[in-house]
């Protein structure tokens, strides 16, 4: 079952055939090669990164939703401020699919940390999604959007406005999340002299707000509150 917010985003794709193809891939993100099928972590609990951003359970869904929202906000600026034209179907489809095979390359270690699968030794998530989009006969324009979402660090730079928007939205959300996690981790170390493993975005924003509202004492109190919540969930 698709996450309700992901399902709602698919409804923004007006082209029915494209929407159907996107939903089919989202519902069954399996990659087959050499007679073996790779399915990876469930999307609802997978991270969207191993260390730099969204590196916690549920991070993948958060990233997709947030990055798509940012991409649509950029569409509004292009259309309403600059009077440009944007194919929003390509934008939404591109954002929904650009990281769909990251969970296939991730695994959970015995200590709860994340690692990479054997498949990741041979292919990265971008190579996998490009090959799968080609195999499933997705539009070439969408394949370009996805293949260019890493910008200058990917196999090809954005050559269309849709590809550029998706690249910038992905970059903005990844940077936003990563910076917030880093800032919260720093505040925790300064306030209580220790790490808080597995920090989520919700916890990180709570920590940062507590510093602004109540200073270092507020950070220490919030850390204790987070610890108690975590302990309660385990019991």
DALINMO-V525783 format. One line per field, one symbol per residue. ss: DSSP state (H for helix, E for strand, L for the rest). psi: psi as a letter, one per 20 degrees, with the letter a starting at -180 (. if undefined). burial: 1 if it has 16 or more other ideal C-beta (glycine too) atoms within 10 Angstrom, else 0. A space follows every 10 residues. Layout:
# DALINMO-V525783
ss->???
psi->???
burial->???
This chain:
# DALINMO-V525783
ss->LLLHHHHHHH LLLLLHHHHH HHHHHHHLLL EEELLEEELL LLLLLLLLLL LLLLLLLLHH HHHHHHHHHH HHHHHHHHHH LLLLLLLHHH HHHHHHHLLL LLHHHEEELL LLLEEELLHH HLLLHHHHHH HHHHHLLLLH HHHHHHHLLL HHHLLLLLLL HHHHHHHHHH HHHHHHHHHH HHHHHHHHHH HHLLLLLLLL HHHHHHHHHH HHHHHHHHHH HHHHHHHHHH HHHHL
psi->pqphhgghhh iiohohgggg hggghhhmmp pppkjqppha qphhiqrjrh hhqklrpihg gggggghggg ghhhgggggh gikrppnhgh gggghhihjh jghhiqrprh jirqaqrhhi ihqrhghghg hhhghjlqqh hhhggghjij cijahqqpjr hghgghgggg gghggggghg gggghghggh gikrqnqkpr gghghggghh ghhjbhhhgg ghghggghgg hhhh.
burial->0110010011 0010000110 1110110010 1000000101 1010011111 0011111111 1111111101 1101100100 0000011111 1111111111 1111111000 0001000011 0010110111 0110000110 0111111111 1000000100 1111111111 1111001101 1001101100 1000010011 1011011101 1000000111 0110010000 00000
